[in-house]
Amino acid sequence: MADDLFKALADPTRRTILDELTQKSGQTLFEICARLSMKHQLGISRQGVSQHLAVLEAAGLVETRREGRYKFHDLNTAPLRQIADRWLVPHPSGPEENTP
């Protein structure tokens, strides 16, 4: 699962999609495409955005739900928390100091 997560996060377009879903979760493909085009000047096709969303969904970062003919995309941060819990171990002495 971590491999899929890191693969999903490696691409700047997918990170931009996640940024947009952070600002407004529950967007349709049309809304995501419009925001990428208008706010970020990304000239990417609907099929391209759909493929990026499929990678994000496979990594567990995006969940989808259907309502009638619409498919909504929601951000899921649980996989990120699992990675953080895996490597960020709290130190009993308090916050880490930057030592050379």
N, C-alpha and C positions, 0 to 999 in steps of 0.2 A: 504494500500500500504506500509506503514512503517513496518508492521509486515513481509511482504515478503522480504523487503530490509534487515532488521536486521537478518532474518533467512538466507538469502543468504550470508551475511557478516560473520556469525558466524562460518562458516566452513573454516579451514585453506587451504584446497585444492582449494576451490572456490576463496579465496583471492589470492592464487598463480596464478590461471587462470587469474584473473583480472590484476595482476602484468604483466603477459605475454602479455595480450591485451593492456596494457598501453605502453609497449615497442614496440609492433607491432600490430596495429589493422588490421582487415580484414584477419584473419587466418582461414584456414579450420580446421576441426576436426583432420585431420591427422597431420597438423603442430602443433596444440596445444598439442596433445598426444606426439609428438616427443620432443617438448621443455620441457614438464613436465618430460619425461623420461631422457633426456640427461642432462638438466641443474639442475633439482631438485631431480633426482633419485627417482621419484615417480613411483612405479610399479602399475599403475592403468589401467584398461582395457578401450578400446574405449567406451564401453557401459557406464562405470562409468563416464568417462569424459563427455559423452553426457548427462547423467543425471544431472551432476553438471551444465552444460551449460543450461539445461532446467530450473533449479531453478534460475539461474542468469537472464535468459530471462524473466521469470515470474515476477521477481523483477524489470525489466526494465533496468538492468545494462548491458545487452548484447542485441544487435539487430542483426538480421540475414538478409542476402540477398542472393538470388540465381543468379548465372551466369552459364547457361548451367547445367552441372551436379554437379557443385560445390556449396557448401553452405559456405558463409563467415560470420565470427563472428566479430562484431565491438563493442567496448566499448562505453557505453552511460553513461556519468557522471551526467546527469540531475537529476536523483533521489537523488544523494548525495548532490547536490546543494540545492534541496528542503529541505532536512533534515537540512543542515547547515543554510539555511535561516530561518527555523522554530525556531531554538534554539539559534543561534548566533546573538544576537541583539547588534548592535554597541552602545557603551556608549558615551554620549556626552562629557564626561570629558576626553576622550582619551583612550589609552590602559589600560587594567586591570592590577592592581598590585596584586601580590601574597601576600595576608595577611593571617596570621595564624588564 
